[in-house]
């Protein structure tokens, strides 16, 4: 079977789809990928993909909703799809779906995997409305909709009952052998806690991802700030792992941003 993955950027492919691509090749499938060459998630490659048989087609996915740029990218993707002529297409993320399906439904069986719907959580009435329209347009043009959590599944089930599927997964991009607590010595963990300023009696909460509102970043900060200030809790730490995205807002006010940067409880 010839499988074509479409995802926004090379870094996201490497992080989320690297293992499954190599697994599919080992099962005698042909795997090709459409993505940008950019690495939003900048990690070393998990495999030597091209040597192992993965073929890449690099397209400049617009990081925004410039209609002209989206249209041009969609035309390029349509041409590549026609040349590759896969048996099935698997698209990941709303942005990749929107660009790919802007010109209409594809003639080849197309699966769209939402790693998390945007419109239920994104801030701002206008942005929420735009995302809702875009994501429903994508859903209508997909043959199957794959979802990773119960909330998204139940939300879309009432609209698309015949083509919505909930994937049973331990998480995409998470190597369970690597993230095994047995791999880490207590002395190493104690040293890291000391380096980060985490005390023995501290309860640690962690947020990992881009510091943007639609990832829930602002909700985490606002809630944590409320807990600290209202309940006078001192032995709780919030560990933030990630970074800002110049294209999207954090969702925090200037005062909340300042509190986040100055709080001894936020690392």
C-alpha positions in Angstrom: 0.0 0.0 0.0 1.2 3.5 -0.8 0.5 5.9 2.1 0.9 9.6 1.9 1.3 11.6 5.2 0.6 15.3 5.1 1.7 17.3 8.1 2.7 20.9 8.6 6.4 20.6 9.2 9.3 18.1 9.2 9.9 18.5 13.0 6.3 17.5 13.7 6.6 14.5 11.4 9.8 13.4 13.2 8.2 13.8 16.6 4.7 12.4 16.0 4.9 10.1 12.9 8.5 8.9 12.7 8.0 5.5 14.4 4.7 4.7 12.5 6.3 5.6 9.2 9.2 3.2 9.7 6.8 0.6 11.1 4.7 0.8 7.9 7.8 0.6 5.7 8.9 -2.5 7.6 5.5 -4.0 6.8 6.3 -3.6 3.1 4.3 -0.4 2.6 5.5 2.7 0.6 5.5 5.9 2.7 5.7 9.4 1.3 5.4 12.7 3.2 4.3 16.2 2.3 5.5 18.8 4.8 7.5 21.9 5.1 11.3 21.5 5.8 10.9 23.7 8.9 11.3 22.2 12.4 8.7 23.7 14.8 9.7 20.9 17.2 13.5 20.9 16.9 14.7 17.4 17.9 17.3 15.2 16.3 15.9 12.8 13.7 14.8 9.6 15.2 15.8 7.7 12.1 17.6 8.1 8.8 14.3 8.4 7.1 15.3 8.7 3.5 17.8 5.9 3.7 15.1 3.7 5.1 12.7 4.5 2.3 10.6 7.6 3.3 10.2 10.0 0.5 9.7 13.7 1.3 7.9 16.4 -0.7 8.6 19.8 0.8 5.9 22.4 0.6 5.8 25.8 2.3 2.8 25.5 4.6 1.7 29.1 5.6 1.6 29.6 9.3 -1.5 31.8 9.2 -4.7 32.2 7.3 -3.5 34.3 4.4 -5.9 33.1 1.7 -3.6 33.7 -1.3 -0.7 31.8 0.4 -3.0 29.0 1.4 -4.4 28.7 -2.1 -1.0 28.5 -3.7 0.1 25.9 -1.2 -3.1 23.9 -1.8 -2.4 23.9 -5.6 1.1 22.5 -5.0 -0.2 19.8 -2.7 -2.9 18.8 -5.2 -0.2 18.4 -7.9 2.0 16.3 -5.6 -1.0 14.1 -4.6 -1.8 13.5 -8.3 1.8 12.5 -9.0 2.1 10.2 -6.0 -1.3 8.7 -6.5 -1.4 7.0 -3.0 -3.9 4.4 -1.8 -4.6 6.5 1.3 -3.9 10.0 2.6 -3.4 10.7 6.3 -3.4 14.4 7.3 -2.4 15.7 10.7 -3.3 19.0 12.4 -6.1 21.5 11.4 -3.6 23.7 9.6 -2.5 20.9 7.3 -6.1 19.8 6.7 -7.2 23.3 5.8 -4.4 23.9 3.3 -4.8 20.4 1.7 -8.6 20.5 1.5 -9.0 24.2 0.6 -9.7 23.3 -3.1 -12.2 20.6 -2.1 -12.5 16.9 -1.2 -9.8 14.7 -2.5 -10.6 11.8 -4.8 -8.4 9.5 -2.7 -9.5 8.0 0.6 -8.5 10.7 3.2 -8.1 10.4 6.9 -7.7 13.5 9.1 -6.2 13.1 12.6 -7.0 16.0 15.0 -4.4 16.0 17.7 -6.8 18.3 19.5 -9.7 20.4 18.1 -8.9 24.1 18.2 -12.3 25.8 18.3 -13.6 24.5 21.6 -10.6 26.0 23.5 -9.2 28.9 21.4 -9.7 32.3 22.9 -11.6 35.2 21.4 -15.1 35.1 19.8 -13.9 35.9 16.3 -11.0 33.4 16.3 -13.2 30.7 17.9 -15.8 31.3 15.1 -13.2 31.1 12.4 -11.6 27.9 13.7 -15.1 26.3 14.1 -15.9 27.1 10.5 -12.5 25.9 9.2 -12.5 22.6 11.2 -16.1 21.7 10.2 -15.2 22.4 6.5 -12.3 20.0 6.9 -14.5 17.4 8.6 -17.0 17.5 5.8 -14.3 16.9 3.2 -12.6 14.0 5.1 -13.6 10.3 4.6 -12.6 9.5 8.2 -12.0 11.7 11.2 -9.6 10.3 13.8 -9.6 11.8 17.3 -7.4 11.3 20.4 -9.6 12.2 23.3 -13.2 11.7 24.5 -14.1 15.3 24.5 -13.4 15.8 20.8 -14.9 12.5 19.9 -18.2 13.3 21.7 -18.3 16.8 20.2 -18.0 15.6 16.6 -19.9 12.4 17.0 -23.3 14.2 16.8 -22.3 15.9 13.5 -20.4 13.1 11.7 -21.5 9.8 13.4 -20.5 7.6 10.5 -17.0 8.7 10.1 -15.7 9.7 13.5 -13.3 7.3 15.3 -11.6 7.5 18.7 -8.1 6.1 18.7 -6.9 4.2 21.7 -3.4 5.4 22.3 -0.9 6.0 25.1 0.1 9.2 23.3 1.7 10.2 20.1 5.4 11.0 20.1 5.9 9.6 23.5 8.6 6.9 23.7 7.4 4.8 26.7 10.8 3.2 27.0 12.5 6.5 27.2 10.0 8.0 29.6 10.3 5.2 32.0 10.9 6.3 35.6 13.0 3.2 36.1 15.6 4.7 33.8 16.4 7.5 36.2 18.4 7.2 39.4 17.0 8.9 42.5 20.3 10.8 43.0 19.9 12.2 39.5 16.3 13.2 40.1 17.3 14.8 43.4 20.1 16.7 41.7 17.7 18.0 39.0 15.1 19.1 41.6 17.8 21.0 43.5 19.0 22.7 40.3 15.4 23.8 39.5 14.7 24.9 43.1 12.2 22.2 43.8 12.0 21.2 47.5 11.5 17.7 48.9 8.0 18.5 50.0 6.9 20.4 46.8 4.1 19.2 44.6 5.1 19.7 41.0 2.7 20.4 38.1 4.1 20.4 34.6 2.9 22.1 31.3 4.8 21.1 28.1 4.1 22.6 24.7 4.0 26.0 23.1 3.0 28.9 25.4 -0.1 29.8 23.4 -3.7 30.2 24.5 -5.2 27.5 22.3 -2.9 25.0 23.9 -4.4 25.9 27.3 -1.3 27.8 28.5 -3.2 30.8 29.8 -5.8 28.6 31.5 -2.9 26.8 33.4 -1.3 30.1 34.4 -4.5 31.8 35.5 -5.6 28.7 37.5 -2.2 28.3 39.2 -2.0 32.0 40.1 -5.5 31.7 41.6 -4.5 28.7 43.7 -1.3 30.4 44.9 -3.0 33.7 45.8 -6.4 32.5 47.1 -5.3 29.5 49.1 -1.8 30.8 50.1 -0.1 27.6 49.0 3.7 27.8 49.0 4.8 24.2 48.4 3.5 23.9 44.8 5.7 24.4 41.8 4.6 24.8 38.1 7.3 23.6 35.7 6.9 25.1 32.2 8.6 23.3 29.4 8.3 24.8 25.9 8.4 28.3 24.5 6.5 31.2 22.9 5.2 31.2 19.4 5.6 34.6 17.6 2.4 33.9 15.6 0.1 33.2 18.5 -0.7 35.0 21.7 -0.1 33.5 25.2 -3.6 34.7 26.3 -2.1 36.4 29.4 -2.6 40.0 30.4 0.6 42.1 31.0 0.1 41.7 34.8 -0.3 37.9 34.5 2.8 37.7 32.2 4.8 39.7 34.8 3.5 37.5 37.7 4.5 34.4 35.7 8.0 35.7 35.1 8.5 36.8 38.7 6.8 34.1 40.7 9.1 31.8 42.7 6.6 29.0 42.2 6.9 29.1 38.4 9.9 27.5 36.8 
